[in-house]
Every structure is written in C-alpha cells, then in structure tokens.
Amino acid sequence: MSSLAFELENETATVAFGLRLAKVLDAPTTLYLYGELGAGKTTLSRGIIQSLGHKGAVKSPTYTLVEPYELDGMEVYHFDLYRLSDPEELEFMGIRDYFSPTSLCLVEWPDRGEGLLPAADVKLELVYQGENRKVTLTAESEKGERILQSL
C-alpha cells in the first residue's frame, strides 16, 4: 500500500492539515492515529471534526473512550483508547455499532483495541521532528488508496 508524508510546523499547521484531509473523507471511513503523547493526534482530529461542521470544542475522549458528533449527515466518532485496560471493554460498550456505513471513525491508540476493531482505511503516524511534527499516512484499503490519491 502507498504512503504520503507531510511536515507540520505547529499546532495551526496540524489543524489545517486536518481540514485538508476532511475534504477527501466520507463515510464509511476508519482512520487509525498513532503517536506518542502530545504528538498531535487530538489536534489533527480537531481539524477534521471542525472542518466537517462542528462549531464547539473538540476534546480528547481519554476518559469517555469515545466522543460522538452528528455532522452533515454523517456520524463522526472520535475514540481515544489510551486508558483502555483490556480490549474486551470495547465489547461492553458496543464497539461494533460505531463502525457503520454512515460513520467516520477516528481512533487514537488503536493498538489498545487490537482484535476488536475493524481494519483501518488509513493509518496516520505523527512523530516529533525537533519542534515540528511529521505525519505519515499509509493506505490500508482501496478506499485508503483513493484518499491518499485525493490529497
């Protein structure tokens, strides 16, 4: 599968990249976001969610595991699985119901839900590069390939 990489100078550039990415996303799509704490996963998610029409704050769902957004005929689910102690907890919250034909799912720390999450269309990895960040997108499906080609 193909990959693309972009340098993000700061938080503003990370949000702007989220806006750019949102323009080529539609439901159903699943994005996995990887990176250390503070690498910009939630900032990138905020750019996507706000670009799709959310007017309020976008907070990390670290304690709730998921924040739902009803946006422009699409359900957007922002997951943060950092505090997940056992992937089986996802079964109890009805994880499969979130991944529907009308949903866009953004999953931070997807490795914590391994085995219970559907496959990603695109994996995004954010890494520190000095003061900047580098985001690498890797297509994991045909849909993911189309998303990368559209960028």
C-alpha positions in Angstrom: 0.0 0.0 0.0 1.1 3.5 -0.6 2.2 6.2 1.9 2.5 10.0 1.9 4.3 12.2 4.4 3.9 15.9 5.4 5.7 18.1 7.7 3.6 20.1 10.2 5.3 23.2 11.6 3.0 23.8 14.6 -0.5 23.3 16.0 -2.0 25.6 13.4 -0.5 23.6 10.6 -1.7 20.4 12.2 -5.3 21.7 12.4 -5.0 23.0 8.8 -3.9 19.5 7.6 -6.9 18.1 9.4 -9.1 20.5 7.4 -7.4 19.4 4.2 -7.8 15.7 5.0 -11.5 16.1 5.9 -12.3 17.4 2.4 -11.4 14.0 1.0 -13.2 11.9 3.6 -16.7 10.4 3.5 -18.5 7.6 5.3 -17.7 4.9 6.0 -14.1 5.5 6.8 -11.8 4.4 9.6 -8.6 6.3 10.5 -6.1 5.0 13.0 -3.9 7.7 14.6 -0.6 6.7 16.1 2.0 8.8 18.0 3.4 9.5 21.4 1.5 11.5 24.0 1.4 15.1 22.7 2.3 14.3 19.1 -0.8 15.9 17.8 -3.4 13.1 17.3 -6.2 15.1 19.0 -5.2 18.3 17.3 -5.4 16.6 13.9 -8.8 15.1 14.9 -10.0 18.6 15.9 -9.1 19.9 12.4 -11.1 17.1 10.8 -14.1 17.4 13.1 -14.3 21.2 12.9 -13.9 21.1 9.1 -16.9 18.8 8.9 -19.0 21.4 10.7 -18.6 21.0 14.5 -18.6 24.5 16.0 -17.6 23.7 19.6 -14.5 22.5 21.3 -13.1 19.1 20.4 -11.7 17.5 23.5 -9.8 14.2 23.8 -12.1 11.4 24.8 -9.4 10.0 27.1 -11.9 9.3 29.9 -15.1 8.6 28.0 -13.3 6.5 25.3 -15.5 8.0 22.6 -17.0 11.4 21.7 -19.8 11.3 19.1 -20.5 14.1 16.7 -23.5 14.3 14.3 -22.2 16.3 11.4 -23.7 17.0 7.9 -25.4 13.7 7.5 -22.5 11.7 8.9 -21.7 10.3 12.4 -18.2 11.1 13.5 -16.8 9.0 16.4 -13.5 10.2 18.0 -12.0 7.4 20.1 -9.1 7.6 22.5 -8.2 4.2 23.7 -5.2 5.2 25.8 -6.7 4.3 29.1 -8.3 1.1 27.9 -7.0 -1.6 30.2 -8.5 -4.6 28.3 -9.7 -4.7 24.7 -12.8 -6.7 25.9 -14.1 -3.4 27.4 -14.8 -2.4 23.9 -17.3 -5.3 23.6 -19.2 -4.0 26.6 -19.6 -0.5 25.0 -20.9 -2.0 21.8 -17.9 -1.1 19.7 -19.2 -2.7 16.5 -22.2 -0.4 16.4 -20.0 2.7 15.9 -18.5 1.4 12.7 -21.5 1.7 10.4 -22.0 2.7 6.8 -22.7 6.3 7.8 -19.7 6.8 10.2 -16.3 8.3 10.1 -14.2 6.8 13.0 -11.0 8.4 14.2 -9.2 6.0 16.6 -6.3 7.2 18.7 -4.2 4.4 20.3 -5.8 1.7 18.1 -3.3 -0.9 19.2 -5.1 -1.0 22.6 -8.2 -2.3 20.9 -6.4 -4.8 18.7 -8.5 -7.8 17.7 -11.8 -6.0 18.2 -11.5 -3.0 15.9 -12.2 -3.2 12.2 -9.3 -2.6 9.9 -8.3 0.9 9.1 -8.6 2.5 5.7 -5.7 4.9 6.6 -3.1 4.8 9.3 -1.7 8.1 10.3 1.5 8.3 12.4 2.6 11.5 14.0 6.2 11.8 15.1 8.3 14.6 16.6 10.9 16.2 14.4 12.5 18.7 16.6 9.9 21.4 17.2 7.8 20.2 14.3 5.8 17.1 13.6 5.8 14.7 10.6 2.6 12.9 9.7 2.8 9.8 7.5 -0.4 8.4 6.0 -0.4 4.8 4.9 -3.3 3.4 2.9 -4.6 0.1 4.3 -7.5 -0.4 1.9 -8.7 0.5 -1.6 -10.6 3.4 0.0 -7.5 4.4 1.7 -5.6 4.5 -1.6 -8.3 6.8 -3.0 -8.0 9.1 0.0 -4.2 9.4 -0.4 -4.6 10.0 -4.2 -7.0 12.8 -3.5 -4.5 14.6 -1.2 
